[in-house]
Amino acid sequence: MFATFRSSATVLSSPRRCFAALDLDLFSRLPSKTASLPELAAATEIAETQLATLLTVLAPIGLLAKQDYCYANAPACESYMVRGAPLYYGDSFRHQIARQIYPLLLTLDATLAGTGSAVASDQIDELNARAYAALKPGGLMLVRDFMAEDDFTGPVVAASFMLVNPTV
């Protein structure tokens, strides 16, 4: 039972591991082939001991495949995390999660206690005004919102956003 709990709790750090690999362009250095630790260390200019630690945590969460002492991209990483791939999602993932969602989570305690919110409504008004001022004459502005299902079963991104912005 503890192993299941520990595995679930460890998932929380998985995106950060993925960001580190994206920052090193690690997935793009592995497409359609395998590479040894020394080869990857040379390609990324990261010391073998530090890189070995990262590779060790990427394989169990399904981002890399490891066979013998060589590593390869997992199929999903091959499709979505290799720069230049038709379905590349790495930069978007890094921007949305690392730069938008993670900082919002820092306000979670205050939000749940009812003493704060990740985004104040005056910040939204200011952001809208700045965006409108930056438009060319006749330009349009698109507002994207996350909506959860009526029974709050998902999607997870919408529920996560609502968790840190309950009044927005």
DRENPA-3360 file (N, C-alpha, C; in nm, 2 decimals, always signed):
BEGIN
1 = MFATFRSS = +0.08/-0.12/+0.00/+0.00/+0.00/+0.00/+0.09/+0.13/+0.00 ~ +0.19/+0.13/+0.08/+0.28/+0.24/+0.08/+0.35/+0.27/-0.05 ~ +0.38/+0.16/-0.12/+0.44/+0.18/-0.25/+0.35/+0.25/-0.35 ~ +0.22/+0.22/-0.34/+0.12/+0.28/-0.43/+0.11/+0.43/-0.39 ~ +0.11/+0.46/-0.26/+0.10/+0.60/-0.22/+0.23/+0.67/-0.26 ~ +0.35/+0.62/-0.24/+0.47/+0.68/-0.28/+0.47/+0.70/-0.43 ~ +0.43/+0.61/-0.51/+0.43/+0.62/-0.65/+0.33/+0.74/-0.69 ~ +0.22/+0.75/-0.63/+0.12/+0.86/-0.66/+0.18/+0.99/-0.62;
9 = ATVLSSPR = +0.24/+1.00/-0.51/+0.30/+1.12/-0.46/+0.42/+1.17/-0.55 ~ +0.49/+1.07/-0.60/+0.61/+1.10/-0.68/+0.57/+1.16/-0.82 ~ +0.45/+1.13/-0.86/+0.39/+1.19/-0.99/+0.40/+1.34/-0.98 ~ +0.38/+1.40/-0.87/+0.38/+1.55/-0.86/+0.51/+1.61/-0.91 ~ +0.62/+1.54/-0.90/+0.75/+1.60/-0.95/+0.78/+1.56/-1.10 ~ +0.69/+1.48/-1.16/+0.72/+1.43/-1.29/+0.73/+1.55/-1.40 ~ +0.63/+1.65/-1.39/+0.65/+1.76/-1.49/+0.78/+1.83/-1.48 ~ +0.83/+1.85/-1.36/+0.96/+1.92/-1.34/+1.07/+1.84/-1.41;
17 = RCFAALDL = +1.06/+1.71/-1.40/+1.17/+1.62/-1.46/+1.16/+1.64/-1.61 ~ +1.04/+1.64/-1.66/+1.02/+1.66/-1.81/+1.07/+1.80/-1.85 ~ +1.05/+1.90/-1.78/+1.10/+2.04/-1.81/+1.25/+2.04/-1.82 ~ +1.31/+1.97/-1.72/+1.46/+1.96/-1.73/+1.51/+1.89/-1.85 ~ +1.44/+1.79/-1.89/+1.48/+1.72/-2.02/+1.45/+1.81/-2.14 ~ +1.34/+1.88/-2.14/+1.31/+1.97/-2.25/+1.41/+2.08/-2.26 ~ +1.45/+2.14/-2.14/+1.55/+2.24/-2.14/+1.69/+2.20/-2.20 ~ +1.72/+2.07/-2.18/+1.84/+2.01/-2.23/+1.82/+1.97/-2.38;
25 = DLFSRLPS = +1.70/+1.98/-2.43/+1.66/+1.93/-2.56/+1.70/+1.78/-2.57 ~ +1.68/+1.71/-2.46/+1.72/+1.57/-2.45/+1.64/+1.48/-2.55 ~ +1.51/+1.50/-2.55/+1.43/+1.42/-2.64/+1.46/+1.43/-2.78 ~ +1.50/+1.55/-2.82/+1.54/+1.58/-2.96/+1.67/+1.51/-3.00 ~ +1.75/+1.49/-2.90/+1.88/+1.42/-2.92/+1.87/+1.27/-2.93 ~ +1.75/+1.22/-2.91/+1.73/+1.07/-2.91/+1.64/+1.02/-3.02 ~ +1.58/+1.10/-3.11/+1.48/+1.04/-3.20/+1.54/+0.92/-3.28 ~ +1.45/+0.82/-3.29/+1.48/+0.71/-3.38/+1.61/+0.63/-3.36;
33 = KTASLPEL = +1.66/+0.65/-3.24/+1.78/+0.57/-3.21/+1.80/+0.56/-3.06 ~ +1.89/+0.48/-3.01/+1.93/+0.48/-2.87/+2.06/+0.55/-2.85 ~ +2.09/+0.58/-2.73/+2.22/+0.65/-2.70/+2.26/+0.60/-2.56 ~ +2.39/+0.59/-2.55/+2.45/+0.55/-2.42/+2.46/+0.68/-2.33 ~ +2.49/+0.66/-2.20/+2.51/+0.77/-2.11/+2.62/+0.86/-2.16 ~ +2.74/+0.80/-2.20/+2.85/+0.89/-2.24/+2.81/+0.97/-2.37 ~ +2.74/+0.91/-2.46/+2.70/+0.98/-2.58/+2.60/+1.09/-2.55 ~ +2.51/+1.07/-2.46/+2.42/+1.18/-2.42/+2.49/+1.29/-2.34;
41 = AAATEIAE = +2.58/+1.25/-2.26/+2.66/+1.35/-2.18/+2.73/+1.44/-2.27 ~ +2.79/+1.38/-2.38/+2.87/+1.46/-2.47/+2.77/+1.55/-2.55 ~ +2.66/+1.50/-2.59/+2.56/+1.58/-2.67/+2.50/+1.69/-2.59 ~ +2.48/+1.67/-2.46/+2.41/+1.77/-2.38/+2.51/+1.86/-2.30 ~ +2.63/+1.82/-2.30/+2.74/+1.89/-2.22/+2.70/+1.89/-2.07 ~ +2.64/+1.78/-2.03/+2.61/+1.76/-1.88/+2.70/+1.65/-1.83 ~ +2.75/+1.67/-1.71/+2.84/+1.56/-1.65/+2.76/+1.43/-1.64 ~ +2.82/+1.32/-1.67/+2.76/+1.19/-1.67/+2.68/+1.16/-1.54;
49 = TQLATLLT = +2.74/+1.20/-1.42/+2.68/+1.17/-1.29/+2.54/+1.24/-1.28 ~ +2.54/+1.37/-1.32/+2.41/+1.45/-1.31/+2.31/+1.40/-1.41 ~ +2.36/+1.37/-1.53/+2.27/+1.32/-1.64/+2.21/+1.19/-1.60 ~ +2.30/+1.10/-1.55/+2.25/+0.97/-1.51/+2.13/+0.98/-1.41 ~ +2.14/+1.07/-1.32/+2.03/+1.09/-1.22/+1.90/+1.13/-1.29 ~ +1.91/+1.22/-1.39/+1.79/+1.26/-1.47/+1.74/+1.15/-1.55 ~ +1.82/+1.07/-1.61/+1.78/+0.96/-1.69/+1.71/+0.85/-1.61 ~ +1.77/+0.83/-1.49/+1.71/+0.74/-1.39/+1.57/+0.77/-1.35;
57 = VLAPIGLL = +1.54/+0.90/-1.34/+1.40/+0.93/-1.30/+1.31/+0.95/-1.42 ~ +1.36/+0.96/-1.54/+1.27/+0.97/-1.66/+1.22/+0.84/-1.71 ~ +1.30/+0.74/-1.70/+1.26/+0.61/-1.75/+1.14/+0.55/-1.67 ~ +1.14/+0.55/-1.54/+1.03/+0.49/-1.47/+0.89/+0.56/-1.49 ~ +0.90/+0.69/-1.52/+0.77/+0.76/-1.54/+0.73/+0.76/-1.69 ~ +0.80/+0.67/-1.77/+0.75/+0.65/-1.90/+0.80/+0.75/-2.01 ~ +0.89/+0.83/-1.98/+0.94/+0.93/-2.08/+1.05/+0.87/-2.17 ~ +1.13/+0.78/-2.11/+1.24/+0.72/-2.18/+1.23/+0.57/-2.16;
65 = AKQDYCYA = +1.28/+0.50/-2.26/+1.29/+0.35/-2.25/+1.44/+0.32/-2.23 ~ +1.47/+0.23/-2.14/+1.61/+0.19/-2.11/+1.62/+0.05/-2.14 ~ +1.73/+0.01/-2.21/+1.76/-0.13/-2.24/+1.91/-0.14/-2.23 ~ +1.95/-0.23/-2.14/+2.09/-0.25/-2.11/+2.14/-0.11/-2.06 ~ +2.24/-0.05/-2.12/+2.29/+0.08/-2.07/+2.26/+0.19/-2.18 ~ +2.16/+0.17/-2.26/+2.12/+0.27/-2.36/+1.98/+0.32/-2.34 ~ +1.96/+0.44/-2.38/+1.83/+0.51/-2.36/+1.77/+0.54/-2.50 ~ +1.64/+0.54/-2.50/+1.56/+0.59/-2.62/+1.44/+0.66/-2.58;
73 = NAPACESY = +1.38/+0.74/-2.67/+1.25/+0.80/-2.64/+1.14/+0.70/-2.62 ~ +1.05/+0.72/-2.53/+0.93/+0.65/-2.53/+0.85/+0.69/-2.65 ~ +0.76/+0.61/-2.70/+0.68/+0.65/-2.82/+0.61/+0.78/-2.81 ~ +0.55/+0.81/-2.70/+0.48/+0.94/-2.68/+0.58/+1.06/-2.69 ~ +0.70/+1.04/-2.63/+0.80/+1.15/-2.64/+0.85/+1.17/-2.78 ~ +0.86/+1.06/-2.85/+0.90/+1.07/-2.99/+0.80/+1.15/-3.07 ~ +0.67/+1.14/-3.04/+0.57/+1.22/-3.11/+0.56/+1.36/-3.06 ~ +0.56/+1.38/-2.93/+0.53/+1.51/-2.88/+0.64/+1.60/-2.82;
81 = MVRGAPLY = +0.76/+1.53/-2.79/+0.86/+1.61/-2.73/+0.99/+1.63/-2.81 ~ +0.99/+1.58/-2.93/+1.10/+1.59/-3.02/+1.08/+1.72/-3.10 ~ +1.17/+1.81/-3.09/+1.16/+1.94/-3.16/+1.16/+1.91/-3.31 ~ +1.07/+1.97/-3.38/+1.05/+1.95/-3.53/+0.96/+1.84/-3.57 ~ +0.91/+1.76/-3.47/+0.81/+1.65/-3.50/+0.68/+1.72/-3.53 ~ +0.60/+1.66/-3.62/+0.47/+1.73/-3.66/+0.38/+1.76/-3.54 ~ +0.38/+1.68/-3.44/+0.30/+1.70/-3.32/+0.37/+1.76/-3.20 ~ +0.48/+1.82/-3.22/+0.57/+1.87/-3.11/+0.49/+1.96/-3.02;
89 = YGDSFRHQ = +0.50/+1.93/-2.89/+0.42/+2.00/-2.79/+0.51/+2.05/-2.68 ~ +0.64/+2.03/-2.69/+0.73/+2.06/-2.58/+0.73/+2.21/-2.53 ~ +0.74/+2.30/-2.62/+0.74/+2.44/-2.58/+0.61/+2.49/-2.52 ~ +0.50/+2.44/-2.58/+0.36/+2.47/-2.53/+0.35/+2.41/-2.39 ~ +0.39/+2.29/-2.37/+0.38/+2.22/-2.24/+0.46/+2.30/-2.14 ~ +0.58/+2.33/-2.17/+0.67/+2.40/-2.08/+0.61/+2.54/-2.04 ~ +0.55/+2.61/-2.14/+0.50/+2.74/-2.11/+0.37/+2.73/-2.03 ~ +0.28/+2.65/-2.06/+0.15/+2.64/-1.99/+0.17/+2.59/-1.85;
97 = IARQIYPL = +0.25/+2.48/-1.83/+0.26/+2.42/-1.70/+0.37/+2.49/-1.62 ~ +0.48/+2.50/-1.67/+0.60/+2.56/-1.59/+0.58/+2.71/-1.56 ~ +0.52/+2.78/-1.66/+0.52/+2.93/-1.64/+0.38/+2.98/-1.60 ~ +0.28/+2.90/-1.62/+0.14/+2.95/-1.58/+0.08/+2.87/-1.46 ~ +0.08/+2.74/-1.47/+0.01/+2.66/-1.37/+0.10/+2.65/-1.24 ~ +0.22/+2.61/-1.25/+0.31/+2.60/-1.13/+0.31/+2.73/-1.05 ~ +0.33/+2.85/-1.10/+0.33/+2.96/-1.02/+0.19/+2.99/-0.95 ~ +0.08/+2.95/-1.02/-0.05/+2.96/-0.96/-0.06/+2.87/-0.83;
105 = LLTLDATL = +0.00/+2.76/-0.84/-0.01/+2.66/-0.73/+0.06/+2.71/-0.60 ~ +0.14/+2.81/-0.61/+0.21/+2.87/-0.50/+0.10/+2.95/-0.41 ~ -0.01/+2.98/-0.47/-0.12/+3.05/-0.40/-0.23/+2.96/-0.35 ~ -0.21/+2.83/-0.37/-0.31/+2.73/-0.34/-0.36/+2.74/-0.19 ~ -0.27/+2.74/-0.10/-0.30/+2.74/+0.04/-0.39/+2.86/+0.08 ~ -0.35/+2.98/+0.03/-0.43/+3.10/+0.06/-0.57/+3.09/-0.01 ~ -0.57/+3.04/-0.13/-0.70/+3.03/-0.20/-0.79/+2.93/-0.13 ~ -0.74/+2.82/-0.09/-0.83/+2.72/-0.02/-0.87/+2.78/+0.12;
113 = AGTGSAVA = -0.79/+2.86/+0.18/-0.83/+2.92/+0.31/-0.92/+3.04/+0.29 ~ -0.94/+3.08/+0.17/-1.03/+3.19/+0.14/-0.97/+3.33/+0.16 ~ -0.84/+3.33/+0.18/-0.77/+3.46/+0.20/-0.70/+3.51/+0.08 ~ -0.71/+3.45/-0.03/-0.64/+3.50/-0.15/-0.69/+3.42/-0.27 ~ -0.64/+3.47/-0.39/-0.67/+3.41/-0.52/-0.55/+3.43/-0.60 ~ -0.53/+3.34/-0.69/-0.42/+3.34/-0.78/-0.42/+3.47/-0.87 ~ -0.54/+3.51/-0.91/-0.55/+3.62/-1.00/-0.66/+3.71/-0.95 ~ -0.63/+3.83/-0.92/-0.74/+3.92/-0.87/-0.81/+3.98/-0.99;
121 = SDQIDELN = -0.93/+4.01/-0.97/-1.01/+4.06/-1.09/-0.96/+4.19/-1.14 ~ -0.90/+4.28/-1.06/-0.84/+4.40/-1.11/-0.72/+4.37/-1.20 ~ -0.65/+4.26/-1.18/-0.54/+4.21/-1.27/-0.59/+4.17/-1.40 ~ -0.71/+4.11/-1.40/-0.77/+4.06/-1.53/-0.81/+4.19/-1.61 ~ -0.87/+4.28/-1.54/-0.91/+4.41/-1.61/-0.79/+4.48/-1.67 ~ -0.68/+4.48/-1.59/-0.56/+4.55/-1.64/-0.50/+4.47/-1.76 ~ -0.50/+4.34/-1.75/-0.45/+4.26/-1.86/-0.53/+4.28/-1.99 ~ -0.67/+4.28/-1.97/-0.75/+4.31/-2.09/-0.73/+4.44/-2.15;
129 = ARAYAALK = -0.71/+4.54/-2.07/-0.69/+4.68/-2.12/-0.55/+4.69/-2.19 ~ -0.45/+4.62/-2.14/-0.32/+4.62/-2.21/-0.33/+4.55/-2.34 ~ -0.40/+4.43/-2.34/-0.41/+4.36/-2.46/-0.49/+4.44/-2.57 ~ -0.60/+4.50/-2.52/-0.68/+4.58/-2.62/-0.59/+4.70/-2.68 ~ -0.51/+4.76/-2.59/-0.43/+4.87/-2.64/-0.32/+4.83/-2.74 ~ -0.28/+4.70/-2.73/-0.18/+4.65/-2.82/-0.23/+4.61/-2.95 ~ -0.37/+4.60/-2.97/-0.43/+4.56/-3.09/-0.41/+4.66/-3.20 ~ -0.40/+4.61/-3.32/-0.40/+4.70/-3.44/-0.55/+4.74/-3.46;
137 = PGGLMLVR = -0.57/+4.86/-3.52/-0.71/+4.89/-3.55/-0.79/+4.78/-3.62 ~ -0.90/+4.75/-3.56/-0.98/+4.64/-3.62/-0.94/+4.50/-3.58 ~ -0.84/+4.49/-3.49/-0.79/+4.36/-3.45/-0.89/+4.30/-3.35 ~ -0.87/+4.17/-3.33/-0.96/+4.10/-3.24/-0.88/+4.04/-3.13 ~ -0.95/+4.02/-3.02/-0.89/+3.95/-2.90/-0.97/+3.82/-2.87 ~ -0.89/+3.72/-2.85/-0.95/+3.59/-2.82/-0.94/+3.56/-2.67 ~ -1.04/+3.53/-2.60/-1.04/+3.49/-2.46/-1.06/+3.34/-2.45 ~ -0.97/+3.27/-2.38/-0.99/+3.13/-2.37/-1.02/+3.10/-2.22;
145 = DFMAEDDF = -1.12/+3.02/-2.20/-1.16/+2.99/-2.06/-1.16/+2.84/-2.05 ~ -1.14/+2.80/-1.92/-1.15/+2.65/-1.89/-1.28/+2.63/-1.82 ~ -1.35/+2.53/-1.87/-1.48/+2.50/-1.80/-1.47/+2.35/-1.76 ~ -1.51/+2.33/-1.64/-1.52/+2.19/-1.59/-1.66/+2.14/-1.62 ~ -1.66/+2.00/-1.62/-1.79/+1.94/-1.64/-1.88/+1.97/-1.52 ~ -2.01/+1.96/-1.55/-2.11/+2.00/-1.44/-2.09/+1.92/-1.31 ~ -2.04/+1.79/-1.33/-2.02/+1.70/-1.21/-1.88/+1.71/-1.16 ~ -1.80/+1.80/-1.22/-1.66/+1.82/-1.18/-1.57/+1.70/-1.20;
153 = TGPVVAAS = -1.60/+1.62/-1.30/-1.52/+1.50/-1.33/-1.40/+1.54/-1.42 ~ -1.40/+1.66/-1.47/-1.29/+1.69/-1.56/-1.33/+1.80/-1.65 ~ -1.24/+1.84/-1.74/-1.11/+1.79/-1.76/-1.02/+1.84/-1.65 ~ -0.91/+1.78/-1.62/-0.82/+1.81/-1.51/-0.76/+1.95/-1.52 ~ -0.73/+1.99/-1.64/-0.67/+2.13/-1.66/-0.77/+2.23/-1.61 ~ -0.90/+2.22/-1.64/-1.00/+2.31/-1.60/-1.02/+2.30/-1.45 ~ -1.02/+2.18/-1.39/-1.03/+2.17/-1.24/-0.91/+2.23/-1.17 ~ -0.80/+2.21/-1.23/-0.68/+2.27/-1.17/-0.68/+2.42/-1.17;
161 = FMLVNPTV = -0.73/+2.48/-1.28/-0.74/+2.63/-1.29/-0.84/+2.68/-1.19 ~ -0.96/+2.61/-1.18/-1.06/+2.65/-1.09/-1.02/+2.64/-0.94 ~ -0.93/+2.54/-0.92/-0.88/+2.52/-0.78/-0.80/+2.65/-0.73 ~ -0.72/+2.71/-0.82/-0.64/+2.82/-0.78/-0.71/+2.95/-0.81 ~ -0.82/+2.95/-0.88/-0.90/+3.07/-0.92/-1.05/+3.05/-0.90 ~ -1.09/+3.02/-0.77/-1.23/+2.99/-0.75/-1.33/+3.09/-0.79 ~ -1.29/+3.22/-0.79/-1.39/+3.33/-0.81/-1.38/+3.39/-0.95 ~ -1.28/+3.34/-1.03/-1.26/+3.40/-1.16/-1.34/+3.33/-1.26;
% end
